[in-house]
C-alpha cells in the first residue's frame, strides 16, 4: 500500500542564483514536498518512528536551502537526495522549489523547478 506525506509552503530566505547580487541580497523561496511511502505500520502503532516525520522534512529543506547554489535545480536535487538517504521507507519523492520575484526583466511572479524521483 502507498501513502503520501506532504509538507507544503515551506518558506525560506536563501541566496541562490547565477547573478552576484543574488548571493548578497538573497531572495524568497517556497518549497513543496510530497513523499510517497507506506505508513501502514504508523497507522497501526501510532508511533512517529514508523512514518516519515514532517518536522524532519522541513528541517532538511531548510538545511539544504541554506547552502548556496547557482541553480534551484541543484538545490532541489540535494533535497531529494537527502530524503532518499534519510527516509528508508521512501518510495518516491516530489520536490517543487519556487523562486519568488526572480531578477528577470519585466514582471515575473515566480519561477519553479519540480523533481520527481
N, C-alpha and C positions, 0 to 999 in steps of 0.2 A: 504494500500500500504506500502511496506517496502523499505527503502533506507539504504545505508551504508555510514558511516563516517569513513574514515581510516586515521590513523596517523602512518606512518612507519619510522623506523630508528631512534627512539629516543635514543640518546647516553647518557649513564650515567657512571660515575665512582663511584662504590659502594664497600661496604665491606662485601659482603655476602660470606658464605662458612663455612664448618664444621672445617676447619683447622685454628688453631690460627693465622698463618701467614697471612691468608686472611683478618682477622679482622684488621691487622696492615697495610699490603701493599695495599689491595684493588685490584680491577680489573675493566676491561672494560666490559660493558653490552650494548646490543641493545634490545629495546622493540618495538614490532609492535602491533598496536591496530586496531581492526575492530569492529565497533559498529553498530548494526542493529537498525534502528529507522524508524519513519515516519516523514520526513521533508517536507511534502506537504505544510503545513502552511508557513514555511520559504520560500519555493519556490514561494509562492504567495505574501507574505508580504515583503520579502527582509529584514527581521529583524533577527538579531543574536539570540535574546531571543527565537525564535521559532524553534531552532535547537540545536544540540549538538556542543558546542564551542570547536573546536580542540585546541585552545590555553589552555583551561582549561584541556583538555585531557592530554596534555603534562605536565602541572603543576602537575596533580595528579600522573602521572607516576614518575616524578622527586621527589615529596614529599615521595611517598612510597618506592622508590628505595634508598632514603637517610636513611631509617630506617633499621638497620642491621637485617638480618635473616641468619640462618644457611643454609636454603634451598631456592632455587629460586622458588620452588613450593609454599612456604609460602608467599613470596613477591608478586608473581603473583596472588594469591588468594586475598590478600589485595587490589591489584589494581582493580580487578574485583568487589570486594565488595564495594569499594569506588565509582566506576562508577554506580553501581546499586543504591546506596544511593543518589547520586547527580543528576543523569540524569533521570528524571521522564518519558521521552519518550523512554527510552532504552528498546528494545525488547530482544536482545541477545548481548553478548559481546564475543569477541575472543581476547585473550592476549597471545603473544608469548614473552618469556623472554629468551634471548640468552646470555650466559656467554662465552666471548671470551678467548681463550688460558687458559682453566681450568688447574689447577695443577694436571694433570694426567700423569703418567709415559709414555713417548713417545709423539709423536706429535698428538694433537687433536686440530683442529681449533676452535671448539665451541661445547658446549652442550646447549640444549634448552628444555623448557617445553612449552606446549600450553594448555591453559584453554579455553573451550568454554561453556558458560552458557547462 
